[in-house]
Amino acid sequence: MKDTIVTLLAGAIDALKHQGVLPDDSQPTIKVDPTKDKAHGDYATNLALMLAKPAAMKPRELADLLVASLPASDAIQKTEIAGPGFINFFAATDAAAQIVAQVLDSGDAFGRCLIGKGEKVQVEFVSANPTGPLHVGHGRGAAIGDCICRLLEATGYDVTREFYYNDAGAQIKNLALSVQARAKGLGPDDPSWPEDGYRGEYIVDVANDYMAGKTVTADDREVTAKAEVNELDAIQAFAVAWLRREQDLDLKAFGVEFDVYFLESSLYQDGKVEATVEKLVANGHTYEEDGAMWLRTTDFGDDKDRVMRKREGGYTYFLPDVAYHLNKWQRGFKTVINEQGADHHSTVTRVRAGLQALEVGIPKGWPDYVLHQMVMVTRSGVEVKLSKRAGSYVTVRDLIDEVGRDATRFFLAARRADSQLTFDIDLARSQSNDNPVYYIQYAHARVSSMLRKAEDAGQPFNHGVALANLALLDSDQEKAVLNRLARYPEVVENAAKNREPQQVAQYLLDLSGDFHTCYNAVKVMVDDDTLRNTRLALGLATKQVLRNGLDLMGVSAPEEM
């Protein structure tokens, strides 16, 4: 319907150009939006206000001419001019109801499109250090990142999901020392416990498996423990593999999988870090000061220059990040999206600056970033901070065990990434309309219940009868559902374009609300065979769109609750 109105308005503009009312070079972006108040119609446009100045007319006068010049269409019941010159459109019932036929005909494909034209896009997300179980912040990144991937795939992009393992550096040494200490029978309270050691119970499990000589299989390697307590390198290799496997199990429990696992250590082994340094030096963007090597990131928008190589030796963390992103570019990804925690905010400018300093044709502002804020978990109104498994934080597995995968995924992705999130365990577990996941899934299950009742009553849904009589869907409540269904493709496209899965979550809540209201106001199981089938068709279309949207959120669509 929205596309129809845009097309009609484009025809009116052409007519007014031909009449000399509008200049020939007028090429406005025609904006049509759903109305908030149905008394003002189904859709509205501010086109007359936009074109009043080039037309040298008052907006209401131009609105009159635009309406008079609209091509004839059975899709529009009437138009009204409101306020300073808004044009309101009232959709014809039978035309609006055709969305039901479109949804049922398209099925799982409804809302999907090909605007991506197969363009390769890489999305990096989670990228947790292999030093412990995934915490709830990683969970939020996993939910948002995976939903972004699903949205991009639904709009025609060729998506690669990538996990970057920081398996080099001081934190990995601390992991190995912690496992070694546990293997020696030491605890965190022992005076000789590593200063920055990891204290969670999982360290005990790693140490026990290492000393038992067990074999672990990570995504790209298999490591058998040497069971030698003084072999720190062997302990480190085993511990990293053990935790990579553990994180992979966390992600699978969360319904998240990756196409590529990239190791930071490979950047050093393959000489990519050194090659990056040599390129930056050759380009004249580095200098030595106080025994350290600096990169002139201020030449590329940073607030100060950054140390690349520390005085005591070794590279700072942002240098391998630059080498890693150069590798992404060389792999042919012109669009790269990094979904990370807000604590990575300071790395955005310096990584982009480093990439510009390489002078290899990478555009400014590349890659894209989606940064999520922290998550606070509460139970009975009190913050939950500790997990026995992790020692000092709430894990993703804790939440899945408490409330299930569906609620965990939906709650973590249903708000803007840049807003702080309170995860209320009590709400996520509740079977009430206050729980958004329950509310949406119940709407889906409610339609299934309607169809079962029709079957049991010997009145199974008749597709042909329903589609031949869609104009019967003329109550205000039914029209609200029809209009909401028609907006779904646009919601998917906008959510993908803006990397905002919460738009889909909000849409599903709105559609569920419209449907529940309609269900309570309009009786479905009536004696009239035609009317009953038509209303069942509306329910089926709603169920289909709910299932499609829930799939984009990685959430199941149950047939019964």
ChimeraX attribute file (.defattr): number of C-alpha atoms within 10 A of each C-alpha:
attribute: neighborCount
match mode: 1-to-1
recipient: residues
	/A:1	19
	/A:2	20
	/A:3	9
	/A:4	12
	/A:5	22
	/A:6	16
	/A:7	15
	/A:8	19
	/A:9	22
	/A:10	19
	/A:11	16
	/A:12	19
	/A:13	25
	/A:14	18
	/A:15	19
	/A:16	21
	/A:17	16
	/A:18	12
	/A:19	10
	/A:20	11
	/A:21	17
	/A:22	21
	/A:23	15
	/A:24	12
	/A:25	8
	/A:26	13
	/A:27	11
	/A:28	11
	/A:29	10
	/A:30	14
	/A:31	14
	/A:32	19
	/A:33	13
	/A:34	18
	/A:35	15
	/A:36	11
	/A:37	9
	/A:38	13
	/A:39	9
	/A:40	18
	/A:41	19
	/A:42	23
	/A:43	22
	/A:44	24
	/A:45	23
	/A:46	18
	/A:47	22
	/A:48	25
	/A:49	18
	/A:50	16
	/A:51	21
	/A:52	18
	/A:53	12
	/A:54	12
	/A:55	18
	/A:56	11
	/A:57	16
	/A:58	15
	/A:59	22
	/A:60	19
	/A:61	14
	/A:62	22
	/A:63	26
	/A:64	15
	/A:65	17
	/A:66	22
	/A:67	19
	/A:68	13
	/A:69	17
	/A:70	19
	/A:71	14
	/A:72	9
	/A:73	12
	/A:74	11
	/A:75	17
	/A:76	20
	/A:77	14
	/A:78	13
	/A:79	16
	/A:80	16
	/A:81	19
	/A:82	13
	/A:83	8
	/A:84	14
	/A:85	22
	/A:86	18
	/A:87	25
	/A:88	24
	/A:89	24
	/A:90	19
	/A:91	23
	/A:92	18
	/A:93	21
	/A:94	18
	/A:95	16
	/A:96	23
	/A:97	26
	/A:98	18
	/A:99	21
	/A:100	24
	/A:101	18
	/A:102	13
	/A:103	23
	/A:104	21
	/A:105	12
	/A:106	13
	/A:107	15
	/A:108	15
	/A:109	14
	/A:110	18
	/A:111	22
	/A:112	20
	/A:113	18
	/A:114	13
	/A:115	14
	/A:116	17
	/A:117	11
	/A:118	13
	/A:119	15
	/A:120	16
	/A:121	21
	/A:122	25
	/A:123	23
	/A:124	26
	/A:125	25
	/A:126	25
	/A:127	21
	/A:128	21
	/A:129	19
	/A:130	23
	/A:131	24
	/A:132	25
	/A:133	26
	/A:134	27
	/A:135	22
	/A:136	23
	/A:137	23
	/A:138	23
	/A:139	24
	/A:140	30
	/A:141	27
	/A:142	28
	/A:143	27
	/A:144	32
	/A:145	27
	/A:146	28
	/A:147	27
	/A:148	27
	/A:149	25
	/A:150	19
	/A:151	28
	/A:152	28
	/A:153	21
	/A:154	22
	/A:155	24
	/A:156	17
	/A:157	22
	/A:158	16
	/A:159	22
	/A:160	17
	/A:161	19
	/A:162	19
	/A:163	18
	/A:164	17
	/A:165	19
	/A:166	20
	/A:167	23
	/A:168	17
	/A:169	14
	/A:170	9
	/A:171	17
	/A:172	19
	/A:173	18
	/A:174	18
	/A:175	24
	/A:176	27
	/A:177	22
	/A:178	30
	/A:179	30
	/A:180	28
	/A:181	23
	/A:182	21
	/A:183	24
	/A:184	13
	/A:185	11
	/A:186	16
	/A:187	16
	/A:188	16
	/A:189	8
	/A:190	10
	/A:191	9
	/A:192	10
	/A:193	18
	/A:194	19
	/A:195	11
	/A:196	13
	/A:197	18
	/A:198	23
	/A:199	23
	/A:200	19
	/A:201	14
	/A:202	20
	/A:203	27
	/A:204	20
	/A:205	15
	/A:206	23
	/A:207	26
	/A:208	16
	/A:209	20
	/A:210	26
	/A:211	17
	/A:212	14
	/A:213	16
	/A:214	15
	/A:215	15
	/A:216	20
	/A:217	15
	/A:218	16
	/A:219	11
	/A:220	9
	/A:221	9
	/A:222	12
	/A:223	18
	/A:224	17
	/A:225	19
	/A:226	16
	/A:227	19
	/A:228	15
	/A:229	17
	/A:230	12
	/A:231	12
	/A:232	15
	/A:233	12
	/A:234	18
	/A:235	28
	/A:236	21
	/A:237	16
	/A:238	29
	/A:239	29
	/A:240	23
	/A:241	25
	/A:242	25
	/A:243	22
	/A:244	25
	/A:245	20
	/A:246	20
	/A:247	23
	/A:248	19
	/A:249	15
	/A:250	21
	/A:251	21
	/A:252	12
	/A:253	16
	/A:254	21
	/A:255	16
	/A:256	17
	/A:257	15
	/A:258	16
	/A:259	11
	/A:260	14
	/A:261	15
	/A:262	17
	/A:263	16
	/A:264	19
	/A:265	15
	/A:266	15
	/A:267	20
	/A:268	15
	/A:269	10
	/A:270	10
	/A:271	11
	/A:272	18
	/A:273	22
	/A:274	17
	/A:275	14
	/A:276	21
	/A:277	22
	/A:278	13
	/A:279	17
	/A:280	20
	/A:281	17
	/A:282	11
	/A:283	12
	/A:284	12
	/A:285	16
	/A:286	22
	/A:287	13
	/A:288	13
	/A:289	10
	/A:290	8
	/A:291	11
	/A:292	16
	/A:293	19
	/A:294	19
	/A:295	25
	/A:296	22
	/A:297	24
	/A:298	14
	/A:299	14
	/A:300	18
	/A:301	13
	/A:302	18
	/A:303	11
	/A:304	13
	/A:305	17
	/A:306	19
	/A:307	22
	/A:308	23
	/A:309	19
	/A:310	14
	/A:311	14
	/A:312	8
	/A:313	11
	/A:314	11
	/A:315	19
	/A:316	14
	/A:317	15
	/A:318	17
	/A:319	21
	/A:320	23
	/A:321	21
	/A:322	24
	/A:323	24
	/A:324	22
	/A:325	19
	/A:326	18
	/A:327	14
	/A:328	16
	/A:329	18
	/A:330	12
	/A:331	10
	/A:332	12
	/A:333	19
	/A:334	16
	/A:335	16
	/A:336	21
	/A:337	21
	/A:338	20
	/A:339	26
	/A:340	26
	/A:341	21
	/A:342	14
	/A:343	11
	/A:344	12
	/A:345	14
	/A:346	10
	/A:347	13
	/A:348	18
	/A:349	17
	/A:350	26
	/A:351	24
	/A:352	24
	/A:353	24
	/A:354	26
	/A:355	28
	/A:356	21
	/A:357	23
	/A:358	22
	/A:359	12
	/A:360	12
	/A:361	9
	/A:362	17
	/A:363	12
	/A:364	11
	/A:365	14
	/A:366	19
	/A:367	21
	/A:368	14
	/A:369	19
	/A:370	21
	/A:371	21
	/A:372	26
	/A:373	18
	/A:374	19
	/A:375	19
	/A:376	17
	/A:377	18
	/A:378	16
	/A:379	12
	/A:380	10
	/A:381	10
	/A:382	10
	/A:383	13
	/A:384	16
	/A:385	13
	/A:386	12
	/A:387	15
	/A:388	14
	/A:389	19
	/A:390	20
	/A:391	17
	/A:392	14
	/A:393	19
	/A:394	23
	/A:395	25
	/A:396	26
	/A:397	23
	/A:398	19
	/A:399	21
	/A:400	17
	/A:401	12
	/A:402	15
	/A:403	16
	/A:404	16
	/A:405	19
	/A:406	21
	/A:407	22
	/A:408	27
	/A:409	26
	/A:410	24
	/A:411	22
	/A:412	23
	/A:413	29
	/A:414	22
	/A:415	19
	/A:416	18
	/A:417	25
	/A:418	13
	/A:419	12
	/A:420	13
	/A:421	20
	/A:422	14
	/A:423	20
	/A:424	19
	/A:425	20
	/A:426	15
	/A:427	20
	/A:428	23
	/A:429	16
	/A:430	14
	/A:431	15
	/A:432	13
	/A:433	13
	/A:434	11
	/A:435	17
	/A:436	23
	/A:437	28
	/A:438	20
	/A:439	18
	/A:440	26
	/A:441	25
	/A:442	22
	/A:443	29
	/A:444	27
	/A:445	17
	/A:446	21
	/A:447	24
	/A:448	19
	/A:449	15
	/A:450	17
	/A:451	20
	/A:452	15
	/A:453	14
	/A:454	18
	/A:455	12
	/A:456	10
	/A:457	10
	/A:458	9
	/A:459	16
	/A:460	14
	/A:461	21
	/A:462	15
	/A:463	14
	/A:464	11
	/A:465	16
	/A:466	23
	/A:467	19
	/A:468	13
	/A:469	17
	/A:470	25
	/A:471	16
	/A:472	16
	/A:473	21
	/A:474	16
	/A:475	12
	/A:476	13
	/A:477	18
	/A:478	24
	/A:479	20
	/A:480	18
	/A:481	26
	/A:482	25
	/A:483	21
	/A:484	20
	/A:485	25
	/A:486	21
	/A:487	18
	/A:488	22
	/A:489	16
	/A:490	14
	/A:491	18
	/A:492	24
	/A:493	21
	/A:494	17
	/A:495	20
	/A:496	24
	/A:497	15
	/A:498	11
	/A:499	23
	/A:500	23
	/A:501	30
	/A:502	21
	/A:503	19
	/A:504	25
	/A:505	22
	/A:506	15
	/A:507	19
	/A:508	26
	/A:509	18
	/A:510	15
	/A:511	25
	/A:512	24
	/A:513	17
	/A:514	22
	/A:515	27
	/A:516	18
	/A:517	15
	/A:518	20
	/A:519	18
	/A:520	10
	/A:521	13
	/A:522	14
	/A:523	11
	/A:524	20
	/A:525	18
	/A:526	12
	/A:527	9
	/A:528	9
	/A:529	14
	/A:530	19
	/A:531	20
	/A:532	20
	/A:533	26
	/A:534	26
	/A:535	24
	/A:536	24
	/A:537	26
	/A:538	28
	/A:539	25
	/A:540	21
	/A:541	24
	/A:542	26
	/A:543	27
	/A:544	23
	/A:545	25
	/A:546	24
	/A:547	22
	/A:548	23
	/A:549	25
	/A:550	22
	/A:551	16
	/A:552	23
	/A:553	25
	/A:554	21
	/A:555	20
	/A:556	17
	/A:557	22
	/A:558	14
	/A:559	15
	/A:560	13
	/A:561	13
